[in-house]
Amino acid sequence: MIYTIIYLPKAEKYLVDLDDKNYNRIEESVEEIKKNPYRKRPKVDIIKLSGYKSPPMYRLRVGRHRLEYFVDEDEKVIKVVDTFLRSSDSDYR
């Protein structure tokens, strides 16, 4: 089943400011997670983030860019909470 993507305002604001090349790379990866938001595979580097119980939070890596999201299984929706550029180890809270 294909999931629907919803970008929360903070994540959407970051994506709007990106150049076309990076935006297209991120959109390509987002299209892949619509098919299965849990499984790591080529073009989709996903890990489950620790510290989040309900709902579990996931991280998608696209080059130096990161998208944090959670999945609502009842509605088949992926909600992208945050999008940012990874610059160092201190970026993860």
URLIN-V297192 format. One record per helix or strand of 2 or more residues. SS is the DSSP state (2 for helix, 1 for strand). FROM is the first residue (numbers start at 1). LEN is the number of residues. If there is no record, write none. Layout:
{{SS;FROM;LEN} {SS;FROM;LEN}}
This chain:
{{1;4;4} {2;9;8} {2;20;16} {1;44;5} {1;57;6} {1;65;8} {1;77;9} {2;89;3}}
